[in-house]
């Protein structure tokens, strides 16, 4: 099977590409190589005859038409997106253009290609989204996001992803394009760009810098190890029902404060300070505008229909992640110089 993966040089996209190639699929990676992309994340597959790279922007319809025609994919996995909430607060325009207009272009390019090919039954457009489109949950652990949860986005990022989800569903209903959607919880793991919470905490701890926690640290997230997510995405792409959406969660809820304390404890064991604990560096900072209180996914549908469950607990995943960052400074050190990394973003309201 030949996959066209958009955003394949990003965090989740690169995990999908690595796993797909390891499983014997041909993969075309379409990526614009914006600030958060890193081709070094694909070093293990770049020499494979199963892997090809196309540098292109999903806002460029002509480039998309060329790529579809040249490579003739059996399946599209659309991950390319602007994804950092703080950056969406400071500069929402890029999120509107990439996540909404870019998705529209992908849908139209895919539809044109699919129609020219005679509407093959095996073709699939898999749109990868986020649980943030559902808004914020109360603290009650019995209340979870399901595929039927009403959309209630509360940031420019989540609003742009919600819009892209609606476009994908509309193209499925109106034009018959065979689509499938997934909405995931917070991802973490190796190759995570160093502006997101977990790599920020690890790298700041090692540098002796404050460990910033928004507000009082009580915001809760469901944490999904990125390699588990890649496995689920390939499963849905191949076996999910057309027109269906699937929520993918890690079943690992933790408050931000609990998560940071766990990371500090792991670092205390693996790279102890001369004195004291890394937890001494914890610093509470002004909260993000519109910060959602809690996200948590009910993964019953993907479990019951496709037999998928996460294989990595948050304790195991954090250990693996810390080990990876300790052993791969050559990957993350150059990224610290990229625009906005290390700065507090998203405080404009």
C-alpha positions in Angstrom: 0.0 0.0 0.0 1.2 3.5 -0.8 0.5 6.2 1.7 0.7 10.0 1.2 1.4 11.4 4.7 1.1 15.2 5.1 3.2 16.7 7.9 5.4 13.6 8.0 8.4 15.6 9.3 6.4 16.7 12.4 6.2 14.9 15.7 3.2 12.6 15.1 3.7 12.4 11.4 7.3 11.2 11.7 6.2 8.5 14.0 3.6 7.4 11.5 6.1 7.4 8.7 8.7 5.4 10.6 6.1 2.8 11.6 4.5 2.6 8.1 7.9 2.0 6.5 8.8 -0.6 9.1 5.6 -2.4 8.2 6.5 -2.5 4.5 4.3 0.3 3.2 5.5 2.8 0.6 5.3 6.3 2.1 5.4 9.7 0.4 6.0 12.4 3.0 4.6 15.8 2.1 5.9 18.5 4.4 6.4 22.3 4.0 9.3 22.1 6.6 8.0 25.0 8.7 9.6 25.8 12.1 8.4 22.6 13.9 9.4 20.1 11.2 12.6 18.1 11.5 13.9 15.7 8.8 16.4 14.3 11.3 13.4 12.6 12.9 13.3 10.4 9.8 16.9 9.5 9.7 16.1 5.8 10.2 14.0 5.7 7.0 15.5 8.3 4.6 17.6 5.7 2.8 14.7 3.2 2.4 13.4 2.5 -1.1 9.9 2.6 0.4 10.3 6.3 1.4 10.0 9.5 -0.7 10.0 13.1 0.4 8.1 16.0 -1.2 8.6 19.5 0.1 5.3 21.3 -0.5 2.8 23.5 1.3 -0.8 22.2 1.6 -1.9 25.7 0.8 -0.4 25.3 -2.7 -3.1 23.5 -4.7 -1.0 23.2 -7.8 1.7 21.4 -5.9 -0.8 19.0 -4.4 -2.2 18.1 -7.8 1.3 17.4 -9.1 2.1 15.2 -6.1 -1.1 13.2 -6.3 -0.6 12.6 -10.0 3.1 11.7 -9.7 2.7 9.3 -6.8 -0.9 8.0 -7.0 -1.4 7.1 -3.4 -3.8 4.4 -2.2 -4.4 6.3 1.1 -4.0 9.8 2.5 -3.1 10.4 6.1 -3.5 14.1 6.7 -1.6 15.3 9.7 -0.1 18.6 8.5 -1.3 21.4 10.8 -0.3 24.3 12.9 -0.7 22.7 16.4 0.6 24.9 19.2 -2.2 26.6 21.2 0.1 29.4 22.5 1.2 30.3 19.0 -2.4 30.3 17.9 -3.2 32.9 20.5 -0.4 35.2 19.3 -0.9 34.6 15.5 -4.2 32.9 14.6 -3.9 33.7 10.9 -1.4 30.9 10.2 -3.8 28.4 11.8 -6.7 29.6 9.7 -4.7 29.4 6.5 -3.0 26.0 7.1 -5.6 24.1 9.1 -8.7 25.2 7.3 -7.6 26.4 3.8 -4.9 23.8 3.7 -7.3 21.0 4.5 -9.8 22.3 1.9 -7.0 22.1 -0.7 -6.1 18.6 0.4 -9.7 17.5 0.1 -10.1 19.0 -3.3 -6.9 17.6 -4.6 -7.8 14.2 -3.2 -11.3 14.3 -4.7 -10.0 15.3 -8.1 -7.4 12.5 -8.1 -9.9 9.9 -6.8 -12.4 10.9 -9.5 -9.9 10.7 -12.3 -8.9 7.2 -11.1 -12.4 6.0 -11.4 -13.3 6.3 -7.7 -11.4 3.2 -6.5 -13.1 1.5 -3.6 -9.9 1.1 -1.6 -9.0 4.8 -1.5 -9.3 6.5 1.8 -8.7 10.1 3.1 -7.8 9.8 6.8 -8.0 13.2 8.7 -6.1 13.3 12.0 -7.5 15.8 14.6 -7.5 16.5 18.3 -9.7 16.2 21.3 -9.4 19.9 21.9 -12.3 20.4 19.4 -14.7 19.2 22.1 -13.8 22.0 24.5 -13.3 21.5 28.3 -14.6 18.8 30.6 -15.6 19.0 34.3 -13.5 17.3 36.9 -15.9 14.3 37.2 -13.9 11.3 36.0 -17.0 9.6 34.7 -17.4 12.4 32.1 -15.4 11.7 28.9 -15.2 12.8 25.3 -17.0 10.4 22.9 -17.4 10.6 19.2 -20.9 12.1 19.8 -19.6 14.9 22.1 -20.7 18.3 20.7 -17.9 20.5 19.4 -17.0 23.5 21.6 -13.5 24.8 20.6 -12.1 27.5 22.9 -8.8 28.5 21.2 -7.9 29.6 17.7 -6.1 26.3 17.3 -9.0 24.1 18.3 -11.4 26.2 16.3 -9.4 25.8 13.2 -9.2 22.0 13.8 -12.9 21.9 14.4 -13.5 23.7 11.1 -11.2 21.2 9.3 -13.1 18.3 10.8 -16.4 19.7 9.5 -14.9 20.1 6.0 -13.8 16.5 5.9 -17.2 15.3 7.0 -18.9 17.5 4.5 -16.7 16.2 1.6 -17.7 12.7 2.6 -21.4 13.5 2.7 -21.6 15.8 -0.3 -19.1 14.3 -2.7 -18.9 10.7 -1.5 -15.2 11.0 -0.8 -14.2 8.0 1.4 -13.1 9.7 4.6 -12.3 8.6 8.1 -11.5 10.8 11.1 -9.6 10.5 14.4 -9.4 12.8 17.4 -6.6 12.1 19.8 -5.6 13.1 23.3 -2.2 14.8 24.2 0.7 13.0 22.6 4.2 12.7 24.0 7.4 10.7 23.4 10.6 10.8 21.3 11.2 13.6 18.7 8.7 16.0 20.4 9.4 19.5 19.4 10.9 21.4 22.4 8.1 24.0 22.8 5.5 21.5 24.3 5.1 20.8 28.0 7.1 17.5 28.4 10.2 18.4 26.4 10.2 21.9 27.9 10.2 20.5 31.4 13.0 17.9 30.6 15.2 20.4 28.9 14.7 23.3 31.3 15.4 20.9 34.2 18.7 19.8 32.6 19.6 23.5 32.0 18.9 24.5 35.6 16.0 26.8 34.4 12.6 27.3 36.0 10.0 24.6 35.2 6.9 26.7 34.2 3.5 25.4 35.0 0.5 27.4 33.9 -1.9 28.6 36.6 -2.0 26.2 39.6 -1.2 23.1 37.6 -4.6 21.5 38.1 -5.4 21.3 34.4 -5.8 17.6 33.4 -4.8 15.9 30.2 -5.1 12.3 28.9 -1.6 11.3 27.8 -1.0 9.1 24.7 2.4 7.8 23.8 3.1 8.8 20.2 4.1 5.3 19.0 0.8 3.9 20.4 -0.9 6.7 18.5 0.9 5.9 15.2 -0.2 2.3 15.6 -3.8 3.3 16.1 -3.7 5.7 13.1 -2.5 3.0 10.7 -5.1 0.6 12.0 -7.9 3.2 11.5 -6.6 4.1 8.0 -6.7 0.5 6.9 -9.7 -0.9 8.7 -11.8 1.9 10.0 -15.3 2.3 8.6 -15.7 4.9 5.9 -17.4 8.0 7.3 -16.7 7.0 10.8 -14.7 8.9 13.5 -12.6 7.3 16.2 -11.4 8.8 19.4 -7.9 7.7 20.4 -6.9 8.1 24.0 -4.1 6.9 26.3 -6.3 6.2 29.3 -3.7 8.0 31.3 -5.1 11.1 33.0 -2.7 13.3 34.9 -2.8 16.9 36.1 0.0 19.1 34.7 1.5 19.4 38.2 1.4 15.6 38.7 3.1 15.1 35.3 5.9 17.6 36.0 6.5 16.1 39.4 6.8 12.6 37.8 9.3 13.9 35.3 11.3 15.5 38.1 11.4 12.2 40.0 12.6 10.3 37.0 15.3 12.9 36.3 16.3 12.8 40.0 17.0 9.1 39.5 18.6 9.2 36.1 20.6 12.4 36.1 20.7 13.6 39.8 21.6 17.2 40.7 24.5 17.9 42.9 22.0 18.8 45.6 18.2 19.0 45.9 15.6 17.9 43.5 14.6 19.1 40.0 11.2 19.7 41.6 12.8 22.7 43.4 12.8 24.4 40.0 9.0 24.3 39.6 7.6 27.7 38.9 3.9 28.7 38.6 3.3 31.2 35.8 0.3 33.3 34.6 -2.2 31.0 33.0 -3.0 30.7 29.3 -6.1 32.6 28.1 -9.1 30.3 27.8 -7.1 27.3 29.3 -9.3 24.2 29.1 -9.6 22.5 32.5 -9.6 18.9 31.4 -9.5 16.6 28.4 -10.3 12.9 28.7 -11.2 10.4 25.9 -13.5 7.4 26.0 -11.8 5.1 23.5 -14.6 2.5 23.5 -15.3 2.7 19.8 -11.8 2.0 18.6 -11.4 -0.7 21.2 -14.7 -2.5 20.4 -14.7 -2.1 16.6 -11.0 -2.4 15.8 -9.5 -4.1 18.9 -7.1 -1.3 19.7 -5.9 -0.3 23.2 -2.8 1.7 24.2 0.1 -0.5 25.2 2.2 2.1 27.1 1.3 3.5 30.5 2.2 7.0 31.3 4.8 5.8 33.8 6.5 3.7 31.2 6.2 6.3 28.5 7.7 9.1 30.6 10.6 6.8 31.5 11.2 6.1 27.8 10.8 9.8 26.9 13.3 11.0 29.5 15.8 8.4 28.4 15.4 9.5 24.8 16.1 13.1 25.5 19.0 12.3 27.7 20.6 10.3 24.9 19.7 12.5 21.9 21.0 15.9 22.6 22.3 16.1 19.0 18.6 16.0 17.8 17.1 18.6 20.2 20.0 21.1 20.7 19.8 22.7 17.2 16.0 23.1 17.6 16.4 25.4 20.6 17.5 28.2 18.3 14.3 28.1 16.2 11.9 31.0 16.3 9.9 31.3 19.5 11.4 28.3 21.2 12.2 29.0 24.9 10.0 32.1 24.9 6.7 32.4 26.7 4.0 32.6 24.0 0.2 32.9 24.2 -0.1 35.5 26.9 -2.0 38.0 24.7 -5.7 38.2 25.5 
